[in-house]
């Protein structure tokens, strides 16, 4: 998990800030560059989910 976080931080997709309530922790949030990519990413995921549901329904119909 730490390596993944370091990579996305390096790619300017997230920002880490110290947690004022717990010095051992960091608060992680999406950077503006990642927020700008959300609509396209959501559209891709919705399309993939729709295709998956179609294939699942087709497979179920063949099994019944």
C-alpha positions as CSV (number, residue, x, y, z in Angstrom):
1,X,0.0,0.0,0.0
2,X,2.8,2.4,0.8
3,X,4.4,1.8,-2.6
4,X,1.1,2.4,-4.4
5,X,0.6,5.6,-2.5
6,X,4.1,6.8,-3.2
7,X,3.6,6.1,-6.9
8,X,0.3,8.0,-7.2
9,X,1.8,10.9,-5.2
10,X,4.8,10.9,-7.5
11,X,2.4,11.1,-10.4
12,X,0.6,14.1,-8.8
13,X,-2.6,12.2,-8.4
14,X,-2.9,12.5,-4.6
15,X,-1.7,14.9,-1.9
16,X,-0.5,13.9,1.5
17,X,-0.7,16.2,4.4
18,X,0.2,15.5,8.1
19,X,-2.8,14.7,10.2
20,X,-3.0,17.4,12.9
21,X,-4.7,15.0,15.3
22,X,-2.2,12.2,14.9
23,X,1.4,13.0,14.0
24,X,2.0,9.4,12.9
25,X,-0.6,9.6,10.2
26,X,-1.2,11.4,7.0
27,X,-4.3,12.7,5.3
28,X,-4.6,11.7,1.7
29,X,-6.8,13.5,-0.8
30,X,-7.1,13.5,-4.6
31,X,-5.1,16.2,-6.4
32,X,-6.7,18.4,-8.9
33,X,-5.2,16.4,-11.8
34,X,-6.9,13.3,-10.5
35,X,-10.2,15.1,-9.9
36,X,-10.2,16.2,-13.5
37,X,-9.9,12.6,-14.6
38,X,-12.8,11.3,-12.6
39,X,-15.6,11.9,-15.1
40,X,-13.8,10.0,-17.9
41,X,-12.8,7.2,-15.4
42,X,-16.4,6.8,-14.2
43,X,-17.7,6.6,-17.7
44,X,-15.2,3.9,-18.5
45,X,-16.2,1.9,-15.4
46,X,-19.9,2.3,-16.1
47,X,-19.3,1.0,-19.6
48,X,-17.3,-2.0,-18.4
49,X,-20.0,-2.8,-15.8
50,X,-22.7,-2.7,-18.4
51,X,-20.8,-5.0,-20.6
52,X,-20.1,-7.4,-17.7
53,X,-23.8,-7.4,-16.8
54,X,-24.7,-8.2,-20.5
55,X,-22.3,-11.1,-20.6
56,X,-23.4,-12.4,-17.3
57,X,-27.1,-12.4,-18.4
58,X,-26.1,-14.1,-21.7
59,X,-24.2,-16.8,-19.8
60,X,-27.1,-17.3,-17.4
61,X,-29.5,-17.7,-20.2
62,X,-27.3,-20.4,-21.8
63,X,-27.0,-22.3,-18.5
64,X,-30.8,-22.4,-17.9
